Amino acid sequence: MNISYKLMSSVSFEDAHVLFNRGFEGYLLPMNLPFDTFIGRFGNDGLSPALSVVAYDGVTPIGFVLQGIREVDGKKISWNGGTGIIPEYRGRKLGVALMEEAEKLLKENHVSIATLEALSENRAAISLYEKCGYKIEDDLLFLRASGVLEKQLPDLTGYEIIRMPATQTVGSDLFPSIIPWQTDASNTPKLGGEAVLMTKNGEVLGACLIRKKCVFGDETENITLFQVRENGNEDALDKLLAHVLEYHQPINRTTYNFLKGDGRVVSSLLASGFEHTPVSQVFMTKYF
């Protein structure tokens, strides 16, 4: 093999699209994205062809790492938005070298923390990332619940619910900064993200970051929960989740790349009728 590397910015979007789909061919969750959806990931998810790497064997593209960088609290944080090697080149121990090449770009751009997610069942990928210095921070859950979970929403006497566009929380300390990339408040506004706070006497007792799908004048169709901040007040937490996720409505609810954390939020969701789905991931970081 004659392995070399180029920036994805030197590759046509058409060729990059073919490589992306081939790179995920046969995986646990294979992705076969339409061209427009693939292109949209760069804008929607903050990925950059100038920060992404393509591996070649001679003139044949055989693998890639997609990457993006954002700045939070004066620190640059990166995200691996996909690592793939085409089927006929798997098992040849090319992954570590590919990741090291991608890491050079992160260091050149003064990244402090690199982040990624990997399917919990994909032990080979997790092992690869661990060899490259990444550590598992937490489990990521995809929970779901459909239908009416409570006939009547809990009384909010003494509490106040405040709703705002997710973009208004960017730069605040309302939600943590080291989290799965696509659940960050700076990303969810592109998806119609909303922050919902519960306060008492002006103190924030809890906050949720969600995306709600609905048409003006119609009932809510579904709600996706990305993040929850809570301070240990279980009564406030349970009431906040019930109101935010509209437990009284016959709708679909899901969590997306949801940090398991200390378990209080997950326990509340499960007790209210949420169930685990077959999909779960791990959240991994590497500090430079």
Stockholm file with secondary structure:
# STOCKHOLM 1.0

chainA/1-288         MNISYKLMSSVSFEDAHVLFNRGFEGYLLPMNLPFDTFIGRFGNDGLSPALSVVAYDGVTPIGFVLQGIREVDGKKISWNGGTGIIPEYRGRKLGVALMEEAEKLLKENHVSIATLEALSENRAAISLYEKCGYKIEDDLLFLRASGVLEKQLPDLTGYEIIRMPATQTVGSDLFPSIIPWQTDASNTPKLGGEAVLMTKNGEVLGACLIRKKCVFGDETENITLFQVRENGNEDALDKLLAHVLEYHQPINRTTYNFLKGDGRVVSSLLASGFEHTPVSQVFMTKYF
#=GR chainA/1-288 SS CCEEEEEGGGSCHHHHHHHHHHHTTTSSSCCCCCHHHHHHHHHHTTCEEEEEEEEEETTEEEEEEEEEEEEETTEEEEEEEEEEECGGGTTSSCHHHHHHHHHHHHHHTTCSEEEEEEETTCHHHHHHHHHTTCEEEEEEEEEEEEECSCSSCCCCTTCEEEEEEGGGGTTSSSSCSSSCGGGSTTTGGGGTEEEEEEEETTEEEEEEEEEEECCTTSCCCEEEEEEEEECSCHHHHHHHHHHHTTTTSCEEEEESSEECTTSHHHHHHHHTTCEEEEEEEEEEEEEC
#=GC SS_cons         CCEEEEEGGGSCHHHHHHHHHHHTTTSSSCCCCCHHHHHHHHHHTTCEEEEEEEEEETTEEEEEEEEEEEEETTEEEEEEEEEEECGGGTTSSCHHHHHHHHHHHHHHTTCSEEEEEEETTCHHHHHHHHHTTCEEEEEEEEEEEEECSCSSCCCCTTCEEEEEEGGGGTTSSSSCSSSCGGGSTTTGGGGTEEEEEEEETTEEEEEEEEEEECCTTSCCCEEEEEEEEECSCHHHHHHHHHHHTTTTSCEEEEESSEECTTSHHHHHHHHTTCEEEEEEEEEEEEEC
//
